[in-house]
Amino acid sequence: MTNTSNLDDKAQAVAKWISSTLGGISAAADYEIQDGGKFLLFRAPETVIPVSDKVLRTLIYNEVTNRLQGIGVQWMLVFLDAKSDVIDEIDSIIGIDY
């Protein structure tokens, strides 16, 4: 069983980091704990453009993975446009997809 209060603290920190890192690309990120704490869904709403920069994608993947290390949770970051349609994603299942 995942400690969801610890998970919540870590998820808040990750969402804050994503928001500051993606400033100008998307609005503030939020998150949702799913499947009893086994999965974290991060959302970057109002994304202006997909994150095509390989260095930035790698940075996001590595930082989120490192911040959630040892918790045993899968994660996904979805980039949503102004209509809330998914235009891009980075996740722990596929890894860095260019």
Disulfide bonds with the S-S distance in Angstrom:
none
